[in-house]
Amino acid sequence: MNEGAKTIFKFKKEAYILLGLGGIVGMGFGSYFFFVSLTQIGAAKATGLAAITPVLSSLIALVTLKEKLNVALLLGTGATIAGIWIIL
């Protein structure tokens, strides 16, 4: 980085370490359990259930971040749920 450049984020070294560990652990457990689900319920169902992630993320954002509900979100959520329902 340039000597005179300003940074937007200023984190302590510990924050970067925790962020890295969180990513490693999250990806490790996520991948492991996804591959276990592939063997237990099959690829079509496991992938269909993995597709629900945007819906869950939207619900969490609505509750915790006070995001606004709009037509695009409702249509996308409905389409996702309908697609998963068809697959399962």
A tleap script that builds the chain and sets N, CA, C and O, in Angstrom:
source leaprc.protein.ff14SB
mol = sequence {
  NMET ASN GLU GLY ALA LYS THR ILE PHE LYS
  PHE LYS LYS GLU ALA TYR ILE LEU LEU GLY
  LEU GLY GLY ILE VAL GLY MET GLY PHE GLY
  SER TYR PHE PHE PHE VAL SER LEU THR GLN
  ILE GLY ALA ALA LYS ALA THR GLY LEU ALA
  ALA ILE THR PRO VAL LEU SER SER LEU ILE
  ALA LEU VAL THR LEU LYS GLU LYS LEU ASN
  VAL ALA LEU LEU LEU GLY THR GLY ALA THR
  ILE ALA GLY ILE TRP ILE ILE CLEU
}
set mol.1.N position { 0.841 -1.170 0.000 }
set mol.1.CA position { 0.000 0.000 0.000 }
set mol.1.C position { 0.892 1.240 0.000 }
set mol.1.O position { 2.013 1.188 0.505 }
set mol.2.N position { 0.423 2.330 -0.545 }
set mol.2.CA position { 1.209 3.560 -0.574 }
set mol.2.C position { 1.347 4.135 0.824 }
set mol.2.O position { 0.476 3.964 1.676 }
set mol.3.N position { 2.454 4.816 1.040 }
set mol.3.CA position { 2.715 5.412 2.353 }
set mol.3.C position { 1.623 6.409 2.737 }
set mol.3.O position { 1.157 6.398 3.876 }
set mol.4.N position { 1.213 7.259 1.817 }
set mol.4.CA position { 0.248 8.311 2.133 }
set mol.4.C position { -1.198 7.915 1.911 }
set mol.4.O position { -2.100 8.716 2.156 }
set mol.5.N position { -1.434 6.699 1.455 }
set mol.5.CA position { -2.802 6.274 1.156 }
set mol.5.C position { -3.581 6.040 2.442 }
set mol.5.O position { -3.049 5.531 3.429 }
set mol.6.N position { -4.850 6.423 2.408 }
set mol.6.CA position { -5.719 6.192 3.557 }
set mol.6.C position { -6.407 4.844 3.399 }
set mol.6.O position { -6.741 4.427 2.290 }
set mol.7.N position { -6.609 4.182 4.507 }
set mol.7.CA position { -7.317 2.910 4.468 }
set mol.7.C position { -8.719 3.090 5.020 }
set mol.7.O position { -8.953 3.899 5.917 }
set mol.8.N position { -9.631 2.336 4.477 }
set mol.8.CA position { -11.014 2.388 4.940 }
set mol.8.C position { -11.154 1.597 6.228 }
set mol.8.O position { -11.825 2.032 7.163 }
set mol.9.N position { -10.522 0.439 6.274 }
set mol.9.CA position { -10.644 -0.454 7.421 }
set mol.9.C position { -9.338 -0.494 8.202 }
set mol.9.O position { -8.253 -0.613 7.632 }
set mol.10.N position { -9.469 -0.393 9.495 }
set mol.10.CA position { -8.302 -0.530 10.368 }
set mol.10.C position { -8.632 -1.595 11.398 }
set mol.10.O position { -9.381 -1.354 12.345 }
set mol.11.N position { -8.065 -2.774 11.201 }
set mol.11.CA position { -8.315 -3.887 12.102 }
set mol.11.C position { -7.030 -4.279 12.810 }
set mol.11.O position { -5.927 -4.057 12.312 }
set mol.12.N position { -7.200 -4.857 13.963 }
set mol.12.CA position { -6.053 -5.401 14.672 }
set mol.12.C position { -5.660 -6.728 14.029 }
set mol.12.O position { -6.443 -7.344 13.306 }
set mol.13.N position { -4.452 -7.144 14.304 }
set mol.13.CA position { -3.938 -8.395 13.757 }
set mol.13.C position { -4.816 -9.574 14.175 }
set mol.13.O position { -5.032 -10.498 13.391 }
set mol.14.N position { -5.319 -9.543 15.407 }
set mol.14.CA position { -6.167 -10.625 15.912 }
set mol.14.C position { -7.449 -10.765 15.095 }
set mol.14.O position { -7.945 -11.874 14.897 }
set mol.15.N position { -7.983 -9.639 14.622 }
set mol.15.CA position { -9.207 -9.678 13.826 }
set mol.15.C position { -8.972 -10.415 12.512 }
set mol.15.O position { -9.815 -11.201 12.078 }
set mol.16.N position { -7.838 -10.163 11.883 }
set mol.16.CA position { -7.519 -10.864 10.640 }
set mol.16.C position { -7.329 -12.359 10.879 }
set mol.16.O position { -7.739 -13.184 10.062 }
set mol.17.N position { -6.709 -12.698 11.994 }
set mol.17.CA position { -6.508 -14.113 12.324 }
set mol.17.C position { -7.850 -14.799 12.547 }
set mol.17.O position { -8.081 -15.896 12.039 }
set mol.18.N position { -8.739 -14.155 13.309 }
set mol.18.CA position { -10.060 -14.737 13.554 }
set mol.18.C position { -10.878 -14.841 12.275 }
set mol.18.O position { -11.594 -15.822 12.072 }
set mol.19.N position { -10.778 -13.842 11.416 }
set mol.19.CA position { -11.483 -13.884 10.136 }
set mol.19.C position { -10.988 -15.043 9.283 }
set mol.19.O position { -11.783 -15.764 8.681 }
set mol.20.N position { -9.684 -15.216 9.235 }
set mol.20.CA position { -9.115 -16.332 8.476 }
set mol.20.C position { -9.514 -17.681 9.039 }
set mol.20.O position { -9.883 -18.587 8.292 }
set mol.21.N position { -9.442 -17.818 10.360 }
set mol.21.CA position { -9.845 -19.076 10.990 }
set mol.21.C position { -11.327 -19.361 10.772 }
set mol.21.O position { -11.721 -20.503 10.534 }
set mol.22.N position { -12.146 -18.311 10.856 }
set mol.22.CA position { -13.574 -18.491 10.609 }
set mol.22.C position { -13.851 -18.978 9.197 }
set mol.22.O position { -14.711 -19.834 8.986 }
set mol.23.N position { -13.124 -18.435 8.235 }
set mol.23.CA position { -13.285 -18.880 6.858 }
set mol.23.C position { -12.849 -20.315 6.659 }
set mol.23.O position { -13.521 -21.088 5.976 }
set mol.24.N position { -11.722 -20.670 7.256 }
set mol.24.CA position { -11.215 -22.040 7.122 }
set mol.24.C position { -12.164 -23.034 7.776 }
set mol.24.O position { -12.508 -24.056 7.182 }
set mol.25.N position { -12.587 -22.733 8.999 }
set mol.25.CA position { -13.492 -23.637 9.713 }
set mol.25.C position { -14.840 -23.710 9.003 }
set mol.25.O position { -15.390 -24.797 8.824 }
set mol.26.N position { -15.373 -22.560 8.601 }
set mol.26.CA position { -16.667 -22.544 7.918 }
set mol.26.C position { -16.649 -23.319 6.613 }
set mol.26.O position { -17.557 -24.104 6.338 }
set mol.27.N position { -15.619 -23.102 5.812 }
set mol.27.CA position { -15.516 -23.828 4.547 }
set mol.27.C position { -15.255 -25.306 4.792 }
set mol.27.O position { -15.782 -26.161 4.081 }
set mol.28.N position { -14.453 -25.602 5.786 }
set mol.28.CA position { -14.147 -27.006 6.088 }
set mol.28.C position { -15.379 -27.775 6.514 }
set mol.28.O position { -15.679 -28.832 5.958 }
set mol.29.N position { -16.097 -27.250 7.500 }
set mol.29.CA position { -17.308 -27.926 7.965 }
set mol.29.C position { -18.385 -27.933 6.887 }
set mol.29.O position { -19.072 -28.936 6.695 }
set mol.30.N position { -18.531 -26.808 6.182 }
set mol.30.CA position { -19.540 -26.736 5.135 }
set mol.30.C position { -19.305 -27.758 4.042 }
set mol.30.O position { -20.228 -28.461 3.632 }
set mol.31.N position { -18.075 -27.840 3.572 }
set mol.31.CA position { -17.743 -28.816 2.526 }
set mol.31.C position { -17.910 -30.243 3.024 }
set mol.31.O position { -18.450 -31.097 2.320 }
set mol.32.N position { -17.448 -30.496 4.232 }
set mol.32.CA position { -17.557 -31.848 4.788 }
set mol.32.C position { -19.018 -32.287 4.861 }
set mol.32.O position { -19.368 -33.368 4.386 }
set mol.33.N position { -19.865 -31.455 5.452 }
set mol.33.CA position { -21.262 -31.847 5.610 }
set mol.33.C position { -22.004 -31.900 4.276 }
set mol.33.O position { -22.941 -32.684 4.122 }
set mol.34.N position { -21.596 -31.073 3.308 }
set mol.34.CA position { -22.212 -31.157 1.986 }
set mol.34.C position { -21.872 -32.495 1.336 }
set mol.34.O position { -22.748 -33.141 0.761 }
set mol.35.N position { -20.620 -32.913 1.421 }
set mol.35.CA position { -20.236 -34.188 0.822 }
set mol.35.C position { -20.865 -35.372 1.550 }
set mol.35.O position { -21.194 -36.379 0.924 }
set mol.36.N position { -21.032 -35.259 2.855 }
set mol.36.CA position { -21.745 -36.305 3.594 }
set mol.36.C position { -23.191 -36.367 3.121 }
set mol.36.O position { -23.742 -37.452 2.938 }
set mol.37.N position { -23.809 -35.199 2.922 }
set mol.37.CA position { -25.201 -35.195 2.461 }
set mol.37.C position { -25.325 -35.783 1.057 }
set mol.37.O position { -26.342 -36.396 0.730 }
set mol.38.N position { -24.300 -35.600 0.226 }
set mol.38.CA position { -24.325 -36.211 -1.107 }
set mol.38.C position { -24.429 -37.725 -1.012 }
set mol.38.O position { -25.163 -38.353 -1.775 }
set mol.39.N position { -23.698 -38.304 -0.081 }
set mol.39.CA position { -23.736 -39.760 0.053 }
set mol.39.C position { -25.016 -40.238 0.726 }
set mol.39.O position { -25.463 -41.357 0.473 }
set mol.40.N position { -25.605 -39.415 1.570 }
set mol.40.CA position { -26.787 -39.831 2.324 }
set mol.40.C position { -28.095 -39.652 1.543 }
set mol.40.O position { -28.950 -40.537 1.553 }
set mol.41.N position { -28.249 -38.508 0.868 }
set mol.41.CA position { -29.538 -38.225 0.215 }
set mol.41.C position { -29.433 -38.053 -1.296 }
set mol.41.O position { -30.454 -37.887 -1.964 }
set mol.42.N position { -28.232 -38.089 -1.844 }
set mol.42.CA position { -28.070 -37.968 -3.288 }
set mol.42.C position { -27.797 -36.536 -3.723 }
set mol.42.O position { -28.052 -35.578 -2.993 }
set mol.43.N position { -27.270 -36.425 -4.937 }
set mol.43.CA position { -26.832 -35.124 -5.446 }
set mol.43.C position { -27.984 -34.162 -5.690 }
set mol.43.O position { -27.872 -32.981 -5.362 }
set mol.44.N position { -29.084 -34.636 -6.255 }
set mol.44.CA position { -30.196 -33.740 -6.586 }
set mol.44.C position { -30.779 -33.094 -5.336 }
set mol.44.O position { -31.001 -31.883 -5.306 }
set mol.45.N position { -31.026 -33.887 -4.315 }
set mol.45.CA position { -31.609 -33.336 -3.090 }
set mol.45.C position { -30.609 -32.467 -2.331 }
set mol.45.O position { -30.979 -31.416 -1.809 }
set mol.46.N position { -29.356 -32.888 -2.265 }
set mol.46.CA position { -28.345 -32.106 -1.544 }
set mol.46.C position { -28.137 -30.747 -2.203 }
set mol.46.O position { -28.032 -29.731 -1.517 }
set mol.47.N position { -28.078 -30.729 -3.525 }
set mol.47.CA position { -27.904 -29.470 -4.236 }
set mol.47.C position { -29.139 -28.598 -4.103 }
set mol.47.O position { -29.032 -27.380 -3.962 }
set mol.48.N position { -30.303 -29.211 -4.147 }
set mol.48.CA position { -31.536 -28.452 -3.953 }
set mol.48.C position { -31.592 -27.794 -2.589 }
set mol.48.O position { -31.983 -26.632 -2.471 }
set mol.49.N position { -31.210 -28.520 -1.572 }
set mol.49.CA position { -31.198 -27.945 -0.229 }
set mol.49.C position { -30.125 -26.873 -0.085 }
set mol.49.O position { -30.312 -25.908 0.656 }
set mol.50.N position { -29.009 -27.030 -0.782 }
set mol.50.CA position { -27.962 -26.006 -0.743 }
set mol.50.C position { -28.437 -24.720 -1.408 }
set mol.50.O position { -27.951 -23.636 -1.083 }
set mol.51.N position { -29.385 -24.833 -2.338 }
set mol.51.CA position { -29.902 -23.661 -3.038 }
set mol.51.C position { -30.766 -22.780 -2.144 }
set mol.51.O position { -31.120 -21.670 -2.541 }
set mol.52.N position { -31.110 -23.242 -0.963 }
set mol.52.CA position { -31.945 -22.456 -0.058 }
set mol.52.C position { -31.132 -21.389 0.685 }
set mol.52.O position { -31.702 -20.578 1.415 }
set mol.53.N position { -29.821 -21.385 0.509 }
set mol.53.CA position { -28.954 -20.430 1.195 }
set mol.53.C position { -29.372 -18.971 0.975 }
set mol.53.O position { -29.424 -18.223 1.951 }
set mol.54.N position { -29.675 -18.525 -0.254 }
set mol.54.CA position { -30.098 -17.126 -0.420 }
set mol.54.C position { -31.387 -16.793 0.335 }
set mol.54.O position { -31.548 -15.679 0.833 }
set mol.55.N position { -32.288 -17.745 0.417 }
set mol.55.CA position { -33.537 -17.513 1.147 }
set mol.55.C position { -33.242 -17.318 2.629 }
set mol.55.O position { -33.757 -16.389 3.253 }
set mol.56.N position { -32.422 -18.186 3.185 }
set mol.56.CA position { -32.073 -18.061 4.601 }
set mol.56.C position { -31.294 -16.778 4.866 }
set mol.56.O position { -31.503 -16.125 5.888 }
set mol.57.N position { -30.405 -16.417 3.961 }
set mol.57.CA position { -29.647 -15.171 4.119 }
set mol.57.C position { -30.570 -13.961 4.092 }
set mol.57.O position { -30.382 -13.017 4.859 }
set mol.58.N position { -31.564 -13.985 3.216 }
set mol.58.CA position { -32.528 -12.887 3.149 }
set mol.58.C position { -33.339 -12.782 4.431 }
set mol.58.O position { -33.571 -11.682 4.934 }
set mol.59.N position { -33.769 -13.913 4.959 }
set mol.59.CA position { -34.532 -13.893 6.208 }
set mol.59.C position { -33.690 -13.360 7.365 }
set mol.59.O position { -34.175 -12.574 8.179 }
set mol.60.N position { -32.448 -13.781 7.435 }
set mol.60.CA position { -31.559 -13.286 8.493 }
set mol.60.C position { -31.340 -11.782 8.339 }
set mol.60.O position { -31.321 -11.057 9.333 }
set mol.61.N position { -31.174 -11.306 7.095 }
set mol.61.CA position { -30.988 -9.873 6.857 }
set mol.61.C position { -32.238 -9.082 7.226 }
set mol.61.O position { -32.138 -7.976 7.757 }
set mol.62.N position { -33.413 -9.641 6.948 }
set mol.62.CA position { -34.654 -8.959 7.318 }
set mol.62.C position { -34.760 -8.780 8.829 }
set mol.62.O position { -35.178 -7.727 9.310 }
set mol.63.N position { -34.384 -9.803 9.562 }
set mol.63.CA position { -34.529 -9.770 11.017 }
set mol.63.C position { -33.409 -8.974 11.683 }
set mol.63.O position { -33.671 -8.103 12.511 }
set mol.64.N position { -32.172 -9.272 11.324 }
set mol.64.CA position { -31.047 -8.678 12.055 }
set mol.64.C position { -30.635 -7.306 11.539 }
set mol.64.O position { -30.268 -6.436 12.328 }
set mol.65.N position { -30.690 -7.103 10.234 }
set mol.65.CA position { -30.237 -5.842 9.647 }
set mol.65.C position { -31.382 -4.901 9.301 }
set mol.65.O position { -31.157 -3.803 8.792 }
set mol.66.N position { -32.604 -5.329 9.574 }
set mol.66.CA position { -33.805 -4.526 9.292 }
set mol.66.C position { -33.899 -4.145 7.815 }
set mol.66.O position { -34.275 -3.025 7.470 }
set mol.67.N position { -33.550 -5.101 6.949 }
set mol.67.CA position { -33.662 -4.883 5.509 }
set mol.67.C position { -35.130 -4.723 5.135 }
set mol.67.O position { -36.019 -5.241 5.810 }
set mol.68.N position { -35.362 -4.003 4.061 }
set mol.68.CA position { -36.730 -3.771 3.599 }
set mol.68.C position { -37.173 -4.901 2.676 }
set mol.68.O position { -36.403 -5.383 1.845 }
set mol.69.N position { -38.407 -5.306 2.837 }
set mol.69.CA position { -39.003 -6.324 1.980 }
set mol.69.C position { -39.486 -5.651 0.704 }
set mol.69.O position { -40.174 -4.632 0.772 }
set mol.70.N position { -39.139 -6.201 -0.467 }
set mol.70.CA position { -39.591 -5.619 -1.726 }
set mol.70.C position { -40.060 -6.724 -2.671 }
set mol.70.O position { -39.933 -7.912 -2.374 }
set mol.71.N position { -40.597 -6.312 -3.797 }
set mol.71.CA position { -41.179 -7.254 -4.749 }
set mol.71.C position { -40.118 -8.206 -5.308 }
set mol.71.O position { -40.372 -9.404 -5.438 }
set mol.72.N position { -38.951 -7.693 -5.633 }
set mol.72.CA position { -37.887 -8.538 -6.191 }
set mol.72.C position { -37.483 -9.628 -5.203 }
set mol.72.O position { -37.263 -10.775 -5.595 }
set mol.73.N position { -37.386 -9.277 -3.939 }
set mol.73.CA position { -37.031 -10.263 -2.916 }
set mol.73.C position { -38.112 -11.324 -2.795 }
set mol.73.O position { -37.809 -12.513 -2.695 }
set mol.74.N position { -39.357 -10.905 -2.803 }
set mol.74.CA position { -40.466 -11.863 -2.716 }
set mol.74.C position { -40.510 -12.788 -3.925 }
set mol.74.O position { -40.706 -13.994 -3.780 }
set mol.75.N position { -40.328 -12.226 -5.118 }
set mol.75.CA position { -40.347 -13.047 -6.332 }
set mol.75.C position { -39.172 -14.029 -6.354 }
set mol.75.O position { -39.345 -15.199 -6.696 }
set mol.76.N position { -37.994 -13.558 -5.993 }
set mol.76.CA position { -36.826 -14.431 -5.959 }
set mol.76.C position { -36.962 -15.540 -4.932 }
set mol.76.O position { -36.604 -16.689 -5.193 }
set mol.77.N position { -37.481 -15.191 -3.760 }
set mol.77.CA position { -37.691 -16.188 -2.712 }
set mol.77.C position { -38.721 -17.215 -3.154 }
set mol.77.O position { -38.537 -18.415 -2.950 }
set mol.78.N position { -39.795 -16.745 -3.753 }
set mol.78.CA position { -40.827 -17.661 -4.233 }
set mol.78.C position { -40.312 -18.593 -5.315 }
set mol.78.O position { -40.616 -19.786 -5.313 }
set mol.79.N position { -39.531 -18.047 -6.241 }
set mol.79.CA position { -38.974 -18.873 -7.315 }
set mol.79.C position { -37.993 -19.907 -6.765 }
set mol.79.O position { -37.965 -21.050 -7.221 }
set mol.80.N position { -37.200 -19.503 -5.798 }
set mol.80.CA position { -36.245 -20.438 -5.192 }
set mol.80.C position { -36.959 -21.566 -4.475 }
set mol.80.O position { -36.616 -22.736 -4.648 }
set mol.81.N position { -37.941 -21.221 -3.676 }
set mol.81.CA position { -38.693 -22.241 -2.937 }
set mol.81.C position { -39.440 -23.165 -3.894 }
set mol.81.O position { -39.489 -24.375 -3.672 }
set mol.82.N position { -40.024 -22.607 -4.956 }
set mol.82.CA position { -40.727 -23.436 -5.937 }
set mol.82.C position { -39.761 -24.402 -6.629 }
set mol.82.O position { -40.090 -25.570 -6.836 }
set mol.83.N position { -38.581 -23.917 -6.981 }
set mol.83.CA position { -37.590 -24.781 -7.623 }
set mol.83.C position { -37.126 -25.904 -6.713 }
set mol.83.O position { -36.974 -27.045 -7.149 }
set mol.84.N position { -36.905 -25.579 -5.459 }
set mol.84.CA position { -36.493 -26.609 -4.496 }
set mol.84.C position { -37.610 -27.620 -4.292 }
set mol.84.O position { -37.358 -28.821 -4.201 }
set mol.85.N position { -38.834 -27.138 -4.221 }
set mol.85.CA position { -39.983 -28.026 -4.026 }
set mol.85.C position { -40.117 -28.994 -5.203 }
set mol.85.O position { -40.435 -30.168 -5.010 }
set mol.86.N position { -39.875 -28.507 -6.416 }
set mol.86.CA position { -39.954 -29.365 -7.604 }
set mol.86.C position { -38.867 -30.444 -7.557 }
set mol.86.O position { -39.121 -31.604 -7.878 }
set mol.87.N position { -37.657 -30.051 -7.155 }
set mol.87.CA position { -36.545 -31.008 -7.101 }
set mol.87.C position { -36.764 -32.066 -6.034 }
set mol.87.O position { -36.538 -33.253 -6.269 }
set mol.88.N position { -37.206 -31.631 -4.864 }
set mol.88.CA position { -37.370 -32.571 -3.759 }
set mol.88.C position { -38.647 -33.355 -3.923 }
set mol.88.O position { -38.962 -34.202 -3.087 }
savepdb mol mol.pdb
quit
